[in-house]
Amino acid sequence: MFATVSLSASDDTNHSSTDPQTLLKSHWPIKITIISVLGAMITLGNIAVIMVISSSVSGWSRNSRYFLLSLTGADSAFGLIITPLNLCVSLMKDYSDGPDFLCHIVAFFNATVYSTCMYTLATISLERYIAVFYPLVYSSLMTRRRTLLLIGFAWCFPPILLVPISFPNGIIEVHFSTASLVCNPSYSTNVGYSIALICFIFFPCSIVMTYANLCLWLAAKRQRVKMRTQHLGRLNRPNVAARVLVPVMTVYYTCWTPCMATIIYNAISGRQVPEWMEFVVVWLPTSNGFLNCIFYFWINLSFRRKFYMLFHRLCLTVCPDVAKALGCTDSLQPGIWDNNNSIPERSSSVSSTCTLITLADDTSF
């Protein structure tokens, strides 16, 4: 969801060079450049992710791949839908124009993609929690049907909540913001609906993610202390839990909390926030689509190995001479790089989460 800003037209008929709208538009080239670079980073990062998880990755179960594909799809929508749509609107729409049907549709897509991403992150945390704390019944709890139902809920429930935004002259107004270059719902025009959206989207997802990841971190910490005690301090393994779970939650709250706080502030007070503050809080959640590629994928050793293998094969196929000059060869040792088909699917969580508890295999990360 996007924070909103209500820009009121000046009552002064003499528009001088210091007109706030003129100053806002003077910053457009910088903002458009930032948005374009962000969109390109998100798109390229998620293309690489799709290349890898479209095939099997060692240590990732079938359910994990489904959830990760769902997350990649939601993140890719940031770069393939949100960024182009809002850039087109910012170039086509004049700030003096009032709300229109196009703006309502764009605002609906913005809010839907943002909400779907949050729900997808919550479902991944839930699946990770079940895999670690209920390994013996994981297969019966997380069946293929239930996995697909959870993914379907993450994608279908947000549009149902947000469909009123798509109707002009509906229960909530939408205006184009020259500060953030997006079509924003004016949440102050319907405070009850605005607060309800946050209560049904942000708070539930945050509670699920916080509880699941906190339990995982505490369990990993207890296991780490236990292993140190058993080995009389001789064991010096890396703190995998802190290296994975803490950044995931830190990035989540850093990206989403300012946006949600701004929505609440604007809905209750009806006041605008400073120009650049609005731009940052509106587009900061989008960066989560790129950072997810790092914390959910690139930090995993199996993922990196599979990506290097696919990248080498692609280079050898497209430009064999250049690839060989750069050191890419055909001898990738399939037993090391691609042993996915020889390992039966196990009921593990995303990114070999069970290693957060057992810490038995440092090479999983």
C-alpha positions as CSV (number, residue, x, y, z in Angstrom):
1,M,0.0,0.0,0.0
2,F,1.0,3.5,-0.6
3,A,1.1,6.4,1.8
4,T,-1.0,9.3,0.7
5,V,-0.5,13.0,0.4
6,S,-3.3,15.5,0.0
7,L,-1.9,18.4,-2.1
8,S,-4.2,21.3,-1.9
9,A,-4.3,23.8,-4.7
10,S,-3.1,27.3,-3.9
11,D,-5.8,29.9,-3.6
12,D,-3.4,32.5,-4.8
13,T,-4.1,33.4,-8.4
14,N,-0.6,34.8,-9.0
15,H,1.6,31.7,-9.5
16,S,5.2,32.8,-8.9
17,S,8.4,30.8,-9.6
18,T,8.2,29.6,-6.0
19,D,4.9,27.8,-6.6
20,P,5.1,24.5,-4.6
21,Q,3.9,22.5,-7.5
22,T,6.6,24.0,-9.7
23,L,9.2,23.0,-7.2
24,L,7.8,19.5,-6.9
25,K,8.0,19.0,-10.7
26,S,11.5,20.3,-10.8
27,H,12.6,17.2,-8.8
28,W,10.9,14.8,-11.2
29,P,14.0,13.9,-13.2
30,I,15.9,12.8,-10.0
31,K,12.9,10.8,-8.8
32,I,12.2,9.1,-12.1
33,T,15.9,8.1,-12.3
34,I,15.7,6.6,-8.8
35,I,12.5,4.7,-9.6
36,S,13.9,3.4,-12.9
37,V,17.1,2.1,-11.3
38,L,15.1,0.5,-8.5
39,G,12.8,-1.2,-10.9
40,A,15.7,-2.5,-13.0
41,M,17.5,-3.9,-10.0
42,I,14.3,-5.7,-8.8
43,T,13.6,-7.1,-12.3
44,L,17.1,-8.4,-12.9
45,G,17.4,-9.8,-9.4
46,N,14.2,-11.8,-9.6
47,I,14.9,-13.0,-13.2
48,A,18.0,-14.6,-11.7
49,V,15.9,-16.1,-8.9
50,I,13.4,-17.5,-11.4
51,M,16.1,-19.1,-13.5
52,V,17.3,-21.1,-10.4
53,I,14.1,-22.0,-8.6
54,S,12.3,-23.0,-11.8
55,S,14.4,-26.2,-11.5
56,S,15.1,-28.1,-8.3
57,V,17.6,-26.8,-5.7
58,S,19.4,-29.1,-3.3
59,G,17.9,-28.9,0.2
60,W,14.7,-27.2,-0.9
61,S,11.4,-29.2,-0.8
62,R,8.6,-28.9,-3.3
63,N,6.6,-26.8,-0.9
64,S,9.5,-24.4,-0.3
65,R,9.9,-23.9,-4.1
66,Y,6.1,-23.1,-4.4
67,F,6.3,-20.5,-1.7
68,L,9.5,-19.0,-3.1
69,L,8.0,-18.9,-6.6
70,S,5.1,-17.0,-5.1
71,L,7.4,-14.5,-3.4
72,T,9.4,-14.1,-6.5
73,G,6.2,-13.4,-8.5
74,A,5.1,-10.8,-6.0
75,D,8.6,-9.2,-6.0
76,S,8.8,-9.2,-9.8
77,A,5.5,-7.3,-9.9
78,F,7.3,-4.4,-8.3
79,G,9.6,-4.1,-11.3
80,L,7.3,-5.3,-14.0
81,I,4.0,-3.7,-13.0
82,I,4.3,-1.1,-10.3
83,T,7.3,0.8,-11.6
84,P,6.2,1.0,-15.3
85,L,2.6,1.9,-14.4
86,N,3.5,4.7,-12.1
87,L,6.2,6.1,-14.4
88,C,3.6,6.2,-17.3
89,V,1.1,8.0,-15.1
90,S,3.7,10.5,-13.9
91,L,4.6,11.3,-17.5
92,M,1.0,11.4,-18.8
93,K,-1.0,13.0,-16.0
94,D,-0.9,16.7,-15.2
95,Y,-0.9,17.5,-11.5
96,S,-3.8,19.9,-12.0
97,D,-6.0,17.0,-13.2
98,G,-8.4,15.6,-10.7
99,P,-8.9,11.9,-9.9
100,D,-9.8,9.6,-12.9
101,F,-10.5,6.0,-13.6
102,L,-6.8,5.3,-14.6
103,C,-5.6,6.6,-11.3
104,H,-8.0,4.4,-9.4
105,I,-6.8,1.3,-11.3
106,V,-3.2,2.1,-10.8
107,A,-3.7,2.7,-7.1
108,F,-5.6,-0.6,-6.9
109,F,-2.6,-2.5,-8.5
110,N,-0.1,-0.7,-6.2
111,A,-2.0,-1.6,-3.1
112,T,-2.6,-5.2,-4.3
113,V,1.0,-6.0,-5.1
114,Y,2.2,-4.5,-1.8
115,S,-0.3,-6.4,0.2
116,T,0.3,-9.7,-1.6
117,C,4.0,-9.4,-0.9
118,M,3.4,-9.0,2.8
119,Y,1.0,-12.0,2.9
120,T,3.5,-14.1,1.0
121,L,6.3,-13.3,3.4
122,A,4.0,-14.3,6.3
123,T,3.1,-17.6,4.6
124,I,6.8,-18.4,4.1
125,S,7.5,-17.7,7.8
126,L,4.5,-19.9,8.8
127,E,5.8,-22.8,6.6
128,R,9.3,-22.4,8.0
129,Y,7.9,-22.5,11.6
130,I,6.0,-25.7,10.9
131,A,8.9,-27.4,9.2
132,V,11.2,-26.8,12.2
133,F,8.9,-27.3,15.2
134,Y,6.7,-30.0,13.7
135,P,9.0,-32.0,11.4
136,L,7.3,-35.4,12.0
137,V,3.9,-34.1,10.9
138,Y,5.1,-31.6,8.4
139,S,4.1,-33.8,5.4
140,S,0.6,-34.2,6.7
141,L,0.1,-30.6,7.7
142,M,1.7,-29.0,4.7
143,T,0.2,-31.0,1.9
144,R,0.5,-29.8,-1.7
145,R,-3.2,-28.8,-1.6
146,R,-2.8,-26.8,1.6
147,T,0.3,-25.2,0.3
148,L,-1.4,-24.0,-2.9
149,L,-4.4,-22.8,-0.8
150,L,-2.1,-20.7,1.3
151,I,-0.5,-19.2,-1.8
152,G,-3.9,-18.6,-3.4
153,F,-5.1,-16.9,-0.2
154,A,-2.0,-14.6,-0.3
155,W,-2.8,-13.6,-3.9
156,C,-6.6,-13.5,-3.8
157,F,-7.5,-12.0,-0.4
158,P,-5.8,-8.6,-0.9
159,P,-7.7,-7.7,-4.1
160,I,-11.0,-8.5,-2.3
161,L,-10.1,-6.1,0.5
162,L,-8.8,-3.4,-1.9
163,V,-11.4,-3.6,-4.7
164,P,-13.2,-0.4,-3.4
165,I,-10.1,1.6,-4.4
166,S,-10.6,0.8,-8.1
167,F,-14.0,2.5,-8.3
168,P,-14.1,6.2,-9.0
169,N,-16.6,8.1,-6.8
170,G,-16.5,5.2,-4.4
171,I,-15.9,5.0,-0.7
172,I,-12.4,6.4,-0.9
173,E,-10.8,9.1,-3.2
174,V,-7.6,8.7,-5.2
175,H,-5.3,11.5,-6.4
176,F,-2.1,11.7,-8.3
177,S,0.8,12.8,-6.0
178,T,3.5,15.0,-7.5
179,A,5.7,14.2,-4.5
180,S,5.8,10.5,-4.8
181,L,4.8,10.2,-8.5
182,V,2.1,7.7,-7.9
183,C,-1.7,7.6,-7.7
184,N,-2.4,7.5,-4.0
185,P,-5.6,6.7,-2.1
186,S,-6.6,9.7,0.0
187,Y,-6.9,7.7,3.2
188,S,-8.2,10.7,5.1
189,T,-11.4,10.6,3.1
190,N,-12.4,7.3,4.7
191,V,-10.5,6.8,8.0
192,G,-12.4,3.6,9.0
193,Y,-11.6,1.8,5.8
194,S,-8.0,3.0,5.9
195,I,-7.4,1.7,9.4
196,A,-9.3,-1.5,8.6
197,L,-6.8,-2.2,5.7
198,I,-3.8,-1.9,8.0
199,C,-5.5,-4.1,10.6
200,F,-6.3,-6.8,8.1
201,I,-3.0,-6.6,6.2
202,F,0.0,-5.2,7.9
203,F,-0.6,-6.2,11.5
204,P,-1.5,-9.9,10.9
205,C,1.4,-10.4,8.6
206,S,3.8,-8.7,11.0
207,I,2.6,-10.7,14.0
208,V,3.0,-14.0,12.1
209,M,6.4,-13.1,10.8
210,T,7.6,-11.8,14.2
211,Y,6.3,-14.7,16.2
212,A,7.6,-17.4,13.8
213,N,11.1,-15.9,13.3
214,L,11.5,-15.1,17.0
215,C,10.7,-18.7,18.0
216,L,13.2,-19.9,15.4
217,W,15.8,-17.6,16.6
218,L,15.3,-18.6,20.3
219,A,15.3,-22.3,19.4
220,A,18.5,-21.9,17.4
221,K,20.1,-19.9,20.3
222,R,19.2,-22.7,22.8
223,Q,20.6,-25.3,20.5
224,R,23.8,-23.3,20.0
225,V,24.3,-23.0,23.7
226,K,23.6,-26.7,24.3
227,M,26.1,-27.7,21.6
228,R,28.8,-25.4,23.1
229,T,28.2,-26.9,26.5
230,Q,28.4,-30.5,25.2
231,H,31.7,-29.7,23.4
232,L,33.1,-27.8,26.3
233,G,33.5,-24.6,24.3
234,R,35.5,-26.3,21.6
235,L,32.7,-25.8,19.0
236,N,32.9,-22.5,17.2
237,R,30.2,-22.6,14.6
238,P,28.8,-19.4,12.9
239,N,25.6,-18.0,14.3
240,V,23.4,-18.9,11.3
241,A,20.2,-17.8,12.9
242,A,21.4,-14.3,13.6
243,R,22.9,-14.1,10.1
244,V,19.6,-15.0,8.4
245,L,16.6,-14.2,10.7
246,V,17.7,-10.9,12.1
247,P,18.4,-9.3,8.7
248,V,15.1,-10.6,7.3
249,M,13.0,-9.0,10.1
250,T,15.1,-5.9,10.2
251,V,14.6,-5.3,6.5
252,Y,10.9,-6.1,6.7
253,Y,10.2,-3.5,9.4
254,T,12.6,-0.9,7.9
255,C,10.8,-1.1,4.6
256,W,7.2,-1.4,5.7
257,T,6.8,0.4,9.0
258,P,7.4,4.0,7.7
259,C,4.8,3.5,5.0
260,M,2.2,2.2,7.4
261,A,2.9,4.9,9.9
262,T,2.5,7.6,7.2
263,I,-0.8,6.0,6.2
264,I,-2.1,6.2,9.7
265,Y,-0.9,9.7,10.2
266,N,-2.4,11.0,7.0
267,A,-5.7,9.1,7.6
268,I,-6.2,10.5,11.1
269,S,-4.8,14.0,10.6
270,G,-5.4,14.6,6.9
271,R,-2.1,16.4,6.8
272,Q,0.7,15.9,4.3
273,V,4.3,14.9,5.1
274,P,7.3,16.6,3.5
275,E,7.9,15.9,-0.1
276,W,11.0,13.7,0.1
277,M,9.7,11.9,3.1
278,E,6.7,10.9,1.2
279,F,8.7,9.8,-1.8
280,V,11.0,7.6,0.4
281,V,8.2,6.0,2.5
282,V,6.1,5.3,-0.7
283,W,9.0,3.6,-2.6
284,L,10.9,2.1,0.3
285,P,8.6,-1.0,0.4
286,T,9.4,-1.6,-3.2
287,S,13.1,-2.1,-2.3
288,N,12.0,-5.0,-0.3
289,G,11.5,-6.8,-3.6
290,F,15.2,-6.6,-4.3
291,L,16.4,-7.2,-0.7
292,N,14.3,-10.4,-0.6
293,C,16.5,-11.8,-3.4
294,I,19.5,-11.4,-1.1
295,F,18.2,-12.7,2.2
296,Y,15.9,-15.5,0.9
297,F,18.1,-16.7,-1.9
298,W,21.7,-15.4,-2.4
299,I,22.6,-16.1,1.2
300,N,21.9,-19.8,0.6
301,L,24.9,-21.8,-0.7
302,S,22.9,-24.3,-2.7
303,F,21.1,-21.4,-4.5
304,R,24.5,-19.8,-5.4
305,R,25.9,-23.0,-6.7
306,K,22.9,-23.6,-8.9
307,F,23.0,-20.1,-10.2
308,Y,26.7,-20.3,-11.1
309,M,26.1,-23.6,-12.9
310,L,23.2,-22.2,-14.9
311,F,25.2,-19.0,-15.6
312,H,28.2,-21.0,-16.9
313,R,26.0,-23.1,-19.1
314,L,24.3,-20.0,-20.5
315,C,27.6,-18.3,-21.2
316,L,29.0,-21.5,-22.9
317,T,25.8,-21.7,-25.1
318,V,25.6,-18.0,-26.1
319,C,29.2,-17.0,-26.3
320,P,31.4,-20.0,-26.0
321,D,34.7,-18.3,-26.9
322,V,34.2,-15.4,-24.5
323,A,33.0,-17.8,-21.8
324,K,36.2,-20.0,-22.1
325,A,38.3,-16.8,-22.1
326,L,36.7,-15.9,-18.8
327,G,37.4,-19.3,-17.4
328,C,34.0,-21.0,-17.8
329,T,34.5,-24.7,-18.7
330,D,32.3,-27.7,-19.2
331,S,33.7,-29.6,-16.3
332,L,31.3,-28.4,-13.5
333,Q,31.4,-31.7,-11.7
334,P,27.6,-32.6,-11.7
335,G,28.0,-34.5,-8.5
336,I,28.8,-31.3,-6.7
337,W,26.9,-28.7,-8.6
338,D,23.7,-30.4,-9.5
339,N,22.9,-33.3,-7.2
340,N,19.2,-32.3,-6.8
341,N,17.7,-35.2,-8.7
342,S,19.6,-37.8,-6.8
343,I,18.4,-36.6,-3.4
344,P,14.8,-37.5,-2.5
345,E,12.6,-34.6,-1.5
346,R,12.7,-34.1,2.2
347,S,10.3,-32.2,4.4
348,S,12.6,-29.3,5.0
349,S,11.7,-25.6,5.1
350,V,12.8,-22.9,2.9
351,S,16.6,-22.3,2.6
352,S,17.3,-25.4,4.7
353,T,15.8,-23.8,7.8
354,C,16.3,-27.0,9.8
355,T,20.0,-26.1,10.0
356,L,19.0,-23.1,12.1
357,I,18.1,-25.6,14.8
358,T,20.5,-28.5,14.3
359,L,23.4,-26.4,13.0
360,A,24.8,-29.8,11.8
361,D,25.9,-28.7,8.4
362,D,27.6,-25.4,8.0
363,T,27.6,-25.7,4.2
364,S,23.8,-25.2,4.0
365,F,24.4,-21.4,4.1
